[in-house]
Amino acid sequence: MRQLDDIERGIDDVQASHGEQFTVKQLMKTRKAIKAKLDKLNDTKRKDSVINFEELGIDRLFIDESHFYKNLYLYTKMRNVGGIAQTEAQKSSDLFMKCRYLDEITGSRGVIFATGTPISNSMVEMYSVQRYLQYDTLARNGLQHFDSWASTFGETVTALELSPEGTNYRAKTRFAKFYNLPELMQMFREVADIQTADMLKLPVPKVNYHNIKTKPSEIQTEMVAGLAKRAEKVRARLVKPQQDNMLKITNDGRKLALDQRLIDPMLPDDPNSKVNACVDNIYRIWDEHADTKAAQLVFCDLSTPTNKKIIETQEVSENAFEMMPDQFDNVYDDMRKKLIQRGIPAEQVRFIHEAATDAQKKELFAKVRSGEVRVLFGSTPKMGAGTNVQDRLIAIHNCDCPWRPSDVGRILRTFKIKMNVEVTSNGKIII
């Protein structure tokens, strides 16, 4: 309700100062969205009436991995500016209301956040964190509205960047530079206890990074040119958004960069592809560290196995894979089959998708730590927080590059067996 009152005052201020009609319309649209949100939250049809949050007697919340709540709603009149995501998550809105309630009953001392990446994707996340933990401070300084905060601590930058189809460059304006940074950090440090790696001096291993570059096939080169033509039609509005759009083109480009068979399963398996380069590295490291039974993690967010395609390791034999036809279904099964054909025992190559429950995950992670499973495949979300398999971890392979800092670093928590580990990224394909 306070946010609704703020919007109402904003509309009155703009109208009193004879501001642009566009701004008034945007504020009215925002007011309508807030009312719809309140109506949805107050809808009791799908809620029980046993007990309310206020009746639980909770006076402190500890939020671990707090960057998972970064998508907090915000309202701004800035349009066509990159880096200002206005997507919202229900869990973030719910946490924000709980934070405001605890601030009222504890004097702004009832919430504790913990994260290794307070800013994982955009500068807006700093504003969101301050809204969670310093809402009253922002209000006292007239910075509770994003546009006020952005004009004080941020700056838009226009620069050339690679276009979504990956064939040329374009000028793009982004909210990508901090301004008045000393003042911002002085305010943020009122609630933040920042501990860097240099300050903690934890005994983490030395990481050797390898960026594996692969050349495209002729088919990939032709398909990339096709993406550029599709993008031109989208920009010229020659196709309907339901038929083709920039998001679909970008996704097809990611698939094409990983393996051309993701676009068409009937295309040949390129021996120089990123998938085959990753298979070579996995097998080499597996063979070199056979004496210590060192483990490897393989991250791939595209072409994950479906439930019907997941094969229980206990029921798989090498002969079964030899009898399977050379048909491409997904990257996971393709890489697993190639590793087994090279001589890695089938029970040592597992998918995180095989563990559907917490008990199954615990059992699988224990096998990785003991050396029974030496190659574990998974996506970034499924093998993120809680994947404690570091004891024997020697290498991590990123088949498609992760997007955020919070998506990397799993191997940096390893400090039990070795002091040198490897991270390979098959994230570049030279066109």
N, C-alpha and C positions, 0 to 999 in steps of 0.2 A: 504494500500500500504506500510505503514511503517513496518507492521508485515511481509509482503512479503520480504521487503528489509532485515529485520533482519534474516529471514530464509536463504536468499541468502548468507549473510555474514557468517552465521553459517556453511553452507556447505563449503564455501571457507576455513574457519578456520580449519575444520576437515580434509579436504583434504590436506591443507598445513602442518598440523602436523602429517600426515599419520595416521589418526585415523581409528577406526574400520569401515569396509565397512557397517556393520549393521547400524551404526549411520547415515552414509551418506544416506542409503536407506530410513531410517525413516524420515530424514529431507526432502528428495525429495518427499516422500509421503505426508508429512505435507504441503509442498509448493503446491502440486497439490490440496490438500483439500482447501487451502486458495484461490487459483485461482478459484476453483469451487464456493466457497462462494461469492467471489467478482462478478463473472458472474451472480449469482442468485440475488444478491442485486442490481446490475445494470440493471437487466431485467425490462424493462418499459412496458411490455405487460399488466401486471395486475395492473399498477399504473396510477393514474390520473396525469394530468399535470397542475393542478390548481395553486398549491403553494407548495414550498419546505419548509422544516423545518427552513432553514437559513433565509427565507424571513418572518417568523412569528415575528421576533423581540424579541424572547425569550432570556433572558440573565440569567435566574436562574431556576433550576428545584428542586422541593421538592419531594422526593420519600419516601412515607410512606410504612411500611412493606417491607423494601428493601431486606429482605431475600428471597422474591419471585424471585429475580433476581440473585440467587446464581449460577445457572448453566451457567457460562460464559466459553466459549471455552478456552482450554489451550493445549499446545503441550509439550510433555515430552518424553524422551527416557526411562523412568522408566516403566518396564513392570512387570506384575504379582505381583503388590504391591497393597494391599487393601487400601481403603481410598483416592484413587486418581481417582475420576470420571471424565471421559473425555466426558461425555454427554454435549450437548449444547442446549440452547433454543434460538429461534429467538428473543424473547423479550429481552433477556440479551444482545445479540449481538447488537441489535438496541439501547439499552440504553447506552452501552459502546461507541458507535460511537457518540451519542449525548453528552456524558460526555467529550470525547476528543475534540469535537467542542467547547463546552462551556469553557473548560480549555484554549483553544487558545484565545478566545475573552475576557475572564474575568481574566486571570492570575491564573487559578486553583481555582477560588472562586465561581463557578457558579452552584455547585451541593450540595445538602444537603440530606443525608440519615437519616432515622429514623426507628429504629427497636428495639424490645426487645430481639432478638436472632441473633446477627451478625454472630455467628457460630452455625448453627442448626444441621449440619449433619457430616461435615468433616473439617479437618484443612485447606483444599484447599480453603475454603470459606474466610479465612483471606487474602489469596493472592488475591482472586477475588475482595474483598472489597478495598484492596490497589490499585489494577489496576484501579478501578473506580475512586477513590479519590486521589491517590498518584502516578499516573503513572510517572510523571516527577521525583518525588523523587526516585522511584525505578530505573529509568533509570540512574540518577546521581550516584547511588550506585552500578550500574551494576547488579541489581536484577530484571530487567524487564522480564527475562525468568524464567519460573517456576523451572527448574532444578537448576539454580543459587540460587533462593530464598529458595528452599527446602534444598539445601546443607548448607545454612547459618542458617536457623531458624527451620529446621525440622530434624527428625530422624526416621528411620524405626525400628520397633520393631517386633520381631518374638516371638509369644506366642501361647499356646494351646487355642483353642476355639471350641465351639460346632459346629459340622458339620451341613450342611444345612438340612440333613434328621433327625437330632436330636437324633441319637442313639450312637454316639461316639465323640471323640475329634480328632482334627487335628492341625498341626502346620501351622500357617498363618502369613505371613509378611505383616505388615500394616504401613502406614505412620501415626503414632499415637502419636508422642511425640514432643513437642516443645523444641527447643534448642536456646540458647542465648536469652532467653525470656525477660530479662530487656531491651536489645537493641531493640528487636522487639516492645515491648510496648512503648518505648520512641519514636520510629518512628511512631507508630500507633496513639499515643496520640496527634500528630501534627494535626490530623484531627478528632479525636474522643473525644466527651464529654461524659464520662462514668458516669452514675448515677445508683448506686446499690439500692437495697431495703432498706438497712441500712441507706443510705444517704437520701433517699426520705422520709422514715418513713410514708408511706401512711397508712390510717386506714383500712387495709385489714383484712378480718376475719381469725380466726384460723382454719386451715384445718386439719381434722382428716382423715388420709389415711388408707384404709383397703384393704389388698391384699387377695382376696378370692381364696382359693385353692380348687380344685375339683379333685376327683379321676377319672381315665379313666375307661370306660367300657371294658369288654373283647374284644368287637369288635374293639374299638380304639387301644387297645394294639396290636392286630393282624395286624391292618392296619399300625401302626408305623413300625412294623417289615417288612411289605411289602415295605414301603418307603426306608428302608435300602437296601433291595435287588435291588430295582430299581436304587438307587444311585451307587451301585457296578457295575451294568451293564453300566451305563453312563460313569463312570470313566474308565472302561475297553474298552470303545468304541464299545460295543456289540450292541448298538441301534443307529439309526440315530437321530441327533438333532431334526429333524422335528417330530419324534415319541415321544421322551422323553428327558428331559434335567433337569439340577439342578434347574432352575427357576420354572419349572412346579412342580417338587417334593416339593420345598419349599412352593409353593402356596397351594398344596394339604395338606401339613402339617399344614398350618395355618387354612385351612378350617376344617380339622379333629379336631384340638384343640378347635375350636369354637363349632362345632356340627357335629356329625357323619353323620347326614342326608344331609349335604352339599356334601358329597361324593356319597351317595346313598339315595335318598328321601324315599325309601322303608324300610330303617332301622328303628328300633323302637326308640321312643323318650325316651332317658335316663333321668330318674327323677333327677339324680345327675349331669346333664350336666351344663356347664357354663351358657347356656341360661336360664335354669330353676332356677339356683342360682341367676342370675341377676333379674329375674321376682320376686322371693321371696323378694329381697331387695327393689325393686321399690315399691311393694305393701306395704311392712312394713313401709317405709318412708312416702308414700302417706297417709296411715292410721294414723300415729303418728302426722302428721302436717296438719290434716284436718281443724283445727281451723284457721290457718294462710294462708291456701291455697298455701303452699310452692311448688315451681316447681322443676322439675328434668330434667336433660339432659342425654340422653342415646346415646353414641357414638358407632357406629359399621360400619367399613369400608368394611366388607365382606357381601355378600348376601343381597344387597340393593334391594328395590322393583323396578320393572320396571314400565314404564308409564301405561301399561295395568293393572297392579295389584294395583295401587294406588286407594284407595276408598275414595271418598269425605266424610269427617266426617259428614257433614250435612245430608247425605243420609243413614248413618249407624245407625242401632239400635241394641240393645242387642239381640233381637230375631233373627236378620239377622245372627249374629255370631253363635248363637246356631244352626242354620239350616245349616251352612257351614260344608262341610265334613272335616274329620280329615286328610287332605292332606297337606303335607309340601311343600311350595313354596319358602319361604325365611324367614330369621330370623326376619325381621321387622314384617311381618304379623303374624308370629307365636307368638311372644311376645305380640303384641297388642291384639290378640284374647284371650290369656291367662289372660291378665290384665283385659279385659272387662268381661270375665267370672267370675273373682273373685269379681267383684263389682264396678270397676272404670267406671264411665260414659264414653261412647264412644267419646263424644265431648271433653273430657279432655286429650285424647291420640292422638297426631298428629305426622305426619311425616314432616320433612323439605322439602321433595320432593314434597309435595302438593303445595308449594308456588313456582311457576315457574317464576314470575315477581317480580320486586322490590316492587311494590305496594302490592302484595300478601304477600311478606315476611314482610313488614312493618306492615300489618294487623295481621299476625300470631304472630310476636314478641310482639305486643301490647297486644294480648290476654294472652300471657305467663306472661307478666309483671303485668297484672291485676288479674291473678289467674283463668281466664276462661280455659286456657290450663295448665295442671299441669305436663304432661309428654311429652317431645318433643324428638323424635328420629331423628338422622341424622348422616351423615358421617363427618369425620374430615374436609375435604375441604368445604363442604356445610355449616357447623356450625362453621366456623373459624372466620376470621376477619369480623366485621360488625354485628355479632350476639349479639345484645344488649338486653339481656333478664335477666340481673343479679338481678333485683329488688327483686324477690321472690325466687331466686335460693338457694336451700338447699343442693343438692347433684348432683354429676356427676358420671355416670357409664361408664366405658370403657370395652366394651365386648371383644375387641381385643386391645392389648396394642398399644398406639401410638409410632411412630418411632423416633420423633424428639422433642426437648424441645419446639419448636414453636407450637406444636400440643396440648400442655397442658396449663392450667392456666386460662381458661375461668371463673372459679368460683372465682379466686383470685381478680377479679375486683369488687366483690360484697361487699358493705359496707353501705347498707342502712337499712336493717331490722334486720339481725342477725349477731352474732359474731362467731358462730360455724357452719361450713359446713363440708360435708363429700365427699370424693372422693373414690369410690370403683373401683378396677381393677380386673376383672375376667381374668387376663392375664396369670395365671399359671395353668397348668394341670400336675399333678404328675404322671409320668410313672413308 
